[in-house]
Amino acid sequence: MLLSYVFLPLDSYAQKSPIKFTYSESRALRAAERDNKFVFTFIYADWSMPCQKMFNETFQDSSVINDLNTNFINLAVNHRRSKKFLDTYEVRVFPTIIIFDKEGNVYLRFVGFKDSKEVLSMLDKTRFQNRYLKQDLDSLAKVLHPRTVLPAIDSIRHYRDDYSAKNLIKWYLDSRKDWADSVSLLLIKDNFALSRKYLKYMSKNHDLFYQYFDPMSIKENIAFHIYINSLKKNIKGRPKFNYKPVRRWFRKYKLDDVDKMEDFVRIKHLLWGRGPSVRYSVNLIQNYPETTDENVLFASVIRLLIYSNSDRFDYDELIYSLRTTLDEDVSFWRYDALSLLYYKSGQDSKAQESIQKAKARAKELGEEYVPTLDLIKDKIDR
């Protein structure tokens, strides 16, 4: 249920908006019950450019204005004046849009900037006569079983939102006594961050997960999640790299490759700042080319491209290391990364061959591909 507390007057964006916003949650709920309407709630931050953009663009659209003012009770929530609201509904991103039903239950939830078409589409969902919109998630979770839970989650994600889908996943898993079936394992693997007990289960029963999923991906997920949750800052307030908690966790649950994971975690850590150093980029490509996080691998390749001292490293060795990861199921991005290393080392014809293979692989997958080399060739120092 919605909590009852009054918001102070909001800033000029909300006050001057053509949308008829109210600033009191209790008043919005009373109006929704009286008029049998949903409550459209816009949670924003003064410093957020996407929020300002929605006030200046999305909420100026005549179709959005008409639909919201005619069919909804509209509530604006300034994050600075409603911490209790943010905590209650776990709002971490601005803007966030929550649509409540007349009883005050969360009906739909969306995060990030939305243009007028997207807002109109979400408003239309309140008019769908679909059981995945109408049925309470708690009651839905109780009747689900392994054969129906995955389609139900997809439907909830489609008709409602990711937030509701994650809640359904959590309710479903928590209602089961045994997670050893393949469906539960898949849900835990993809949503282990929802609860620490899922992470512990995945760590303790890693051999079981290895039977169904790529072991390297499992270990990467565990390593980086443990690192993130144990992260501390130095005296300057910057994240301080500390791999010891990961080592302790891997030792506790008898997971292997903990030394190999360090390059992966360190590169991810470095990407938050100026990017990975040359030394760690080389270490990762040489010793850990099979990483499932291709963003990390690609960032490491890019770091080497702009490094001026091209004679310092054996690029043939790095190329060979990356080539060992290529197989018929590989993504086209690995061929693209290989083309960059070939070009950096002066092997232009092989760079073009790799680009052609990347194009062919992208075509097989039905995905668009623009060679990175064409975009950054003039920036590569060789």
C-alpha positions as CSV (number, residue, x, y, z in Angstrom):
1,M,0.0,0.0,0.0
2,L,1.1,3.6,-0.6
3,L,2.4,5.4,2.5
4,S,0.7,8.7,3.5
5,Y,2.9,11.7,3.8
6,V,2.8,15.2,2.1
7,F,5.4,16.5,-0.3
8,L,6.7,20.0,-0.1
9,P,6.2,22.3,-3.2
10,L,8.4,21.1,-6.1
11,D,10.7,23.1,-8.3
12,S,9.7,25.1,-11.3
13,Y,9.8,22.2,-13.7
14,A,6.9,20.4,-12.0
15,Q,5.0,23.6,-11.2
16,K,5.1,24.9,-14.8
17,S,4.4,21.6,-16.4
18,P,1.1,21.4,-18.4
19,I,0.6,18.0,-16.7
20,K,-1.7,18.5,-13.7
21,F,0.6,17.1,-11.0
22,T,-0.3,16.8,-7.4
23,Y,2.5,16.8,-4.7
24,S,0.7,14.8,-2.0
25,E,0.7,11.0,-2.2
26,S,-2.3,10.6,0.2
27,R,-4.3,13.1,-1.9
28,A,-3.4,11.3,-5.1
29,L,-4.5,8.0,-3.7
30,R,-7.9,9.4,-2.4
31,A,-8.5,10.9,-5.9
32,A,-7.6,7.6,-7.6
33,E,-10.1,5.7,-5.4
34,R,-12.8,8.3,-5.9
35,D,-12.4,8.5,-9.7
36,N,-11.4,4.8,-10.2
37,K,-8.1,5.8,-11.9
38,F,-4.4,4.9,-11.8
39,V,-1.8,7.1,-10.2
40,F,1.0,8.1,-12.6
41,T,4.0,8.9,-10.5
42,F,7.0,10.7,-11.8
43,I,10.1,10.5,-9.5
44,Y,12.8,12.9,-10.5
45,A,16.0,14.7,-9.4
46,D,16.7,18.4,-9.9
47,W,20.2,17.6,-11.2
48,S,19.1,14.9,-13.7
49,M,19.3,15.9,-17.3
50,P,17.0,13.1,-18.4
51,C,14.4,14.3,-15.9
52,Q,14.6,17.9,-17.2
53,K,14.4,16.5,-20.8
54,M,11.1,14.7,-19.9
55,F,9.7,17.9,-18.4
56,N,10.8,20.0,-21.5
57,E,9.9,17.5,-24.2
58,T,7.9,14.4,-23.3
59,F,5.5,16.3,-21.0
60,Q,5.0,19.0,-23.6
61,D,3.5,16.5,-26.1
62,S,-0.3,17.2,-26.6
63,S,-1.2,13.5,-26.7
64,V,0.7,12.8,-23.4
65,I,-0.8,15.8,-21.8
66,N,-4.4,14.9,-22.8
67,D,-4.0,11.2,-21.7
68,L,-2.4,11.9,-18.4
69,N,-4.8,14.8,-17.4
70,T,-7.9,13.0,-18.6
71,N,-7.3,9.4,-17.5
72,F,-4.8,9.5,-14.6
73,I,-4.1,11.1,-11.3
74,N,-0.6,12.5,-11.6
75,L,1.9,12.7,-8.8
76,A,5.3,14.3,-9.0
77,V,8.0,13.2,-6.4
78,N,11.2,15.2,-5.9
79,H,13.8,12.8,-4.6
80,R,15.3,15.3,-2.2
81,R,12.0,15.7,-0.3
82,S,10.9,12.1,-0.1
83,K,13.6,9.7,1.0
84,K,11.1,7.4,2.7
85,F,9.3,7.0,-0.6
86,L,12.6,6.2,-2.4
87,D,13.5,3.6,0.2
88,T,10.0,2.0,0.2
89,Y,9.9,1.6,-3.5
90,E,13.6,1.0,-4.1
91,V,14.0,3.9,-6.4
92,R,17.7,4.3,-7.4
93,V,17.5,5.8,-10.9
94,F,16.1,9.1,-12.0
95,P,13.7,9.5,-13.6
96,T,11.6,6.5,-12.4
97,I,7.9,6.2,-13.3
98,I,5.7,4.1,-11.2
99,I,2.0,3.6,-12.0
100,F,-0.1,2.6,-8.9
101,D,-3.5,1.1,-9.1
102,K,-6.3,2.7,-7.0
103,E,-5.5,0.5,-4.0
104,G,-2.0,1.8,-4.0
105,N,-0.2,-1.3,-5.3
106,V,2.6,-1.0,-7.8
107,Y,1.1,-1.8,-11.2
108,L,3.9,-0.8,-13.7
109,R,7.4,0.5,-13.2
110,F,9.8,2.1,-15.7
111,V,13.2,3.7,-15.3
112,G,15.2,6.2,-17.4
113,F,14.2,8.8,-20.0
114,K,11.0,8.0,-22.0
115,D,9.9,9.9,-25.1
116,S,6.2,10.6,-25.8
117,K,5.7,7.4,-27.7
118,E,7.1,5.3,-24.9
119,V,5.0,7.1,-22.3
120,L,1.8,6.6,-24.4
121,S,2.7,2.9,-24.8
122,M,3.1,2.4,-21.0
123,L,-0.2,4.3,-20.4
124,D,-1.9,1.9,-22.9
125,K,-0.8,-1.1,-20.8
126,T,-3.1,0.0,-18.0
127,R,-6.0,-0.6,-20.4
128,F,-5.0,-4.2,-21.4
129,Q,-7.2,-6.9,-20.2
130,N,-4.3,-9.3,-19.6
131,R,-4.0,-11.6,-16.7
132,Y,-0.3,-10.8,-16.3
133,L,-1.3,-7.2,-15.7
134,K,-4.4,-7.9,-13.6
135,Q,-3.2,-10.8,-11.4
136,D,-1.3,-10.1,-8.2
137,L,2.3,-11.3,-8.6
138,D,2.3,-13.0,-5.2
139,S,-0.7,-15.2,-6.1
140,L,0.7,-15.8,-9.6
141,A,4.0,-17.0,-8.1
142,K,2.2,-19.6,-6.0
143,V,0.7,-21.4,-9.0
144,L,3.7,-21.4,-11.2
145,H,5.8,-24.5,-11.8
146,P,9.0,-25.3,-13.9
147,R,7.0,-25.6,-17.2
148,T,5.2,-22.3,-16.9
149,V,7.5,-20.0,-14.9
150,L,9.8,-18.9,-17.8
151,P,6.9,-17.9,-20.2
152,A,5.2,-16.2,-17.2
153,I,8.4,-14.1,-16.5
154,D,8.7,-13.2,-20.1
155,S,5.0,-12.1,-20.2
156,I,5.4,-10.1,-17.0
157,R,8.5,-8.4,-18.4
158,H,6.6,-7.6,-21.6
159,Y,3.3,-6.4,-20.2
160,R,4.7,-4.9,-17.0
161,D,8.4,-4.2,-16.4
162,D,11.7,-5.7,-15.4
163,Y,11.2,-4.8,-11.8
164,S,8.0,-6.9,-11.6
165,A,9.7,-9.7,-13.4
166,K,12.5,-9.8,-10.8
167,N,10.0,-9.8,-8.0
168,L,8.2,-12.7,-9.6
169,I,11.5,-14.6,-9.9
170,K,12.3,-14.0,-6.3
171,W,8.9,-15.1,-5.1
172,Y,9.0,-18.2,-7.2
173,L,12.5,-19.2,-6.1
174,D,11.8,-18.5,-2.4
175,S,8.6,-20.6,-2.5
176,R,10.5,-23.7,-3.6
177,K,12.4,-26.0,-1.3
178,D,14.7,-27.5,-4.0
179,W,16.6,-25.4,-6.6
180,A,18.4,-28.3,-8.3
181,D,16.1,-28.4,-11.4
182,S,17.4,-26.7,-14.6
183,V,14.8,-23.9,-14.6
184,S,15.7,-22.8,-11.0
185,L,19.4,-23.0,-11.8
186,L,18.8,-20.8,-14.9
187,L,16.9,-18.2,-12.8
188,I,19.6,-18.1,-10.1
189,K,22.4,-17.8,-12.7
190,D,20.7,-14.9,-14.4
191,N,19.5,-13.2,-11.2
192,F,22.0,-14.2,-8.5
193,A,22.4,-10.5,-7.5
194,L,18.8,-10.4,-6.2
195,S,19.8,-12.2,-3.0
196,R,23.0,-13.1,-1.4
197,K,21.6,-16.6,-0.7
198,Y,21.4,-17.2,-4.4
199,L,25.0,-16.3,-4.8
200,K,25.9,-18.6,-1.9
201,Y,23.9,-21.4,-3.5
202,M,25.6,-20.9,-6.9
203,S,29.0,-20.8,-5.2
204,K,28.4,-23.9,-3.1
205,N,26.9,-25.9,-5.9
206,H,29.1,-24.6,-8.7
207,D,29.7,-28.1,-10.1
208,L,25.9,-28.5,-10.6
209,F,25.8,-25.2,-12.5
210,Y,28.8,-26.2,-14.6
211,Q,26.7,-29.1,-16.1
212,Y,24.3,-26.6,-17.6
213,F,26.2,-23.4,-18.2
214,D,29.7,-22.1,-19.1
215,P,31.9,-22.5,-16.0
216,M,34.0,-19.4,-17.0
217,S,30.9,-17.2,-17.0
218,I,29.8,-18.6,-13.6
219,K,33.2,-17.8,-12.0
220,E,33.4,-14.4,-13.6
221,N,29.9,-13.5,-12.2
222,I,30.8,-14.7,-8.7
223,A,34.2,-13.0,-8.7
224,F,33.1,-9.6,-9.8
225,H,30.0,-9.6,-7.6
226,I,32.0,-10.4,-4.5
227,Y,34.5,-7.8,-5.4
228,I,31.8,-5.1,-5.9
229,N,30.2,-5.9,-2.6
230,S,33.4,-5.7,-0.7
231,L,34.6,-2.5,-2.4
232,K,36.1,0.2,-0.2
233,K,37.5,3.6,-0.9
234,N,40.9,5.1,-0.3
235,I,41.5,8.4,1.6
236,K,40.7,10.3,-1.6
237,G,37.3,8.7,-1.9
238,R,38.3,6.6,-4.9
239,P,37.6,2.8,-5.2
240,K,40.5,0.8,-3.9
241,F,41.3,-2.4,-5.6
242,N,41.3,-5.3,-3.1
243,Y,41.1,-8.8,-4.4
244,K,41.4,-10.6,-1.0
245,P,37.7,-11.0,-0.4
246,V,37.4,-12.8,-3.8
247,R,40.3,-15.1,-2.9
248,R,38.6,-15.9,0.5
249,W,35.3,-16.6,-1.2
250,F,36.7,-18.9,-3.8
251,R,38.7,-20.7,-1.2
252,K,35.6,-21.1,1.0
253,Y,33.5,-22.6,-1.7
254,K,36.4,-24.5,-3.4
255,L,36.2,-22.7,-6.7
256,D,39.2,-22.9,-9.0
257,D,40.8,-20.3,-11.3
258,V,40.9,-17.6,-8.6
259,D,44.2,-16.3,-9.9
260,K,42.9,-16.2,-13.4
261,M,39.9,-14.2,-12.3
262,E,42.1,-11.4,-10.9
263,D,43.0,-10.0,-14.4
264,F,39.3,-10.0,-15.3
265,V,38.2,-8.2,-12.1
266,R,41.1,-5.7,-12.3
267,I,40.3,-4.8,-15.9
268,K,36.6,-4.3,-14.9
269,H,37.8,-2.1,-12.0
270,L,40.1,0.0,-14.2
271,L,37.4,0.5,-16.8
272,W,35.5,2.7,-14.3
273,G,38.3,5.3,-14.5
274,R,40.8,6.0,-17.3
275,G,40.6,2.5,-18.7
276,P,42.9,-0.5,-18.3
277,S,46.6,0.0,-18.2
278,V,48.7,-1.4,-21.0
279,R,50.3,-4.0,-18.7
280,Y,47.0,-5.4,-17.5
281,S,45.5,-5.3,-21.0
282,V,48.4,-7.5,-22.2
283,N,48.0,-9.8,-19.3
284,L,44.4,-10.3,-20.0
285,I,44.7,-10.9,-23.7
286,Q,47.7,-13.3,-23.2
287,N,46.4,-15.2,-20.2
288,Y,42.6,-14.8,-20.2
289,P,41.4,-14.4,-23.8
290,E,38.4,-16.8,-23.2
291,T,36.7,-14.3,-20.9
292,T,32.9,-14.2,-21.5
293,D,32.8,-10.5,-20.9
294,E,33.8,-9.3,-24.3
295,N,33.4,-5.6,-23.3
296,V,36.4,-6.1,-21.1
297,L,38.4,-7.9,-23.8
298,F,37.5,-5.3,-26.3
299,A,38.5,-2.4,-24.0
300,S,41.9,-4.1,-23.5
301,V,42.4,-4.3,-27.2
302,I,41.5,-0.7,-27.7
303,R,44.0,0.3,-25.0
304,L,46.8,-1.3,-26.9
305,L,45.8,0.3,-30.1
306,I,46.5,3.8,-28.9
307,Y,49.7,2.8,-27.1
308,S,52.6,4.5,-28.9
309,N,55.4,2.1,-28.2
310,S,54.3,-0.8,-30.5
311,D,57.7,-2.5,-30.3
312,R,57.4,-3.2,-26.6
313,F,55.0,-6.2,-27.0
314,D,54.9,-9.3,-29.2
315,Y,51.6,-8.7,-31.1
316,D,51.9,-12.0,-32.9
317,E,51.7,-13.7,-29.5
318,L,48.6,-11.6,-28.5
319,I,47.0,-12.4,-31.9
320,Y,47.7,-16.1,-31.4
321,S,46.2,-16.0,-27.9
322,L,43.0,-14.4,-29.2
323,R,42.8,-16.7,-32.2
324,T,42.7,-19.7,-29.9
325,T,39.2,-18.6,-28.7
326,L,37.7,-18.5,-32.1
327,D,35.2,-21.3,-33.0
328,E,32.0,-21.6,-35.0
329,D,29.9,-20.3,-32.2
330,V,32.0,-17.2,-31.4
331,S,30.6,-13.7,-31.7
332,F,31.6,-11.4,-34.5
333,W,33.2,-9.0,-32.0
334,R,36.1,-11.4,-31.5
335,Y,36.9,-11.2,-35.2
336,D,36.5,-7.5,-35.0
337,A,39.0,-7.2,-32.1
338,L,41.4,-9.5,-34.0
339,S,41.3,-7.2,-37.0
340,L,42.4,-4.3,-34.8
341,L,45.4,-6.2,-33.5
342,Y,46.3,-7.3,-37.0
343,Y,46.2,-3.7,-38.2
344,K,48.2,-2.5,-35.2
345,S,50.9,-5.0,-36.0
346,G,51.0,-3.9,-39.7
347,Q,49.2,-7.0,-41.1
348,D,46.6,-5.1,-43.1
349,S,45.5,-7.9,-45.4
350,K,44.8,-10.2,-42.4
351,A,42.9,-7.4,-40.7
352,Q,40.6,-7.2,-43.7
353,E,40.2,-11.0,-43.7
354,S,39.1,-10.8,-40.0
355,I,36.6,-8.1,-40.9
356,Q,35.1,-10.2,-43.6
357,K,34.8,-13.1,-41.2
358,A,33.1,-10.7,-38.7
359,K,30.7,-9.6,-41.3
360,A,29.8,-13.2,-42.3
361,R,29.3,-14.2,-38.6
362,A,27.1,-11.1,-38.0
363,K,25.0,-12.0,-41.0
364,E,24.5,-15.5,-39.6
365,L,23.3,-14.1,-36.4
366,G,21.1,-11.5,-38.1
367,E,22.9,-8.6,-36.4
368,E,24.3,-5.3,-37.8
369,Y,28.0,-4.9,-37.9
370,V,30.2,-1.9,-38.7
371,P,33.9,-2.6,-38.5
372,T,35.6,-0.7,-35.7
373,L,38.7,-0.3,-37.7
374,D,36.9,1.9,-40.2
375,L,35.9,4.2,-37.4
376,I,39.3,4.5,-35.5
377,K,41.9,3.8,-38.1
378,D,43.3,7.3,-38.0
379,K,43.7,7.2,-34.2
380,I,45.8,4.0,-34.2
381,D,49.5,4.7,-33.6
382,R,51.7,2.1,-35.3
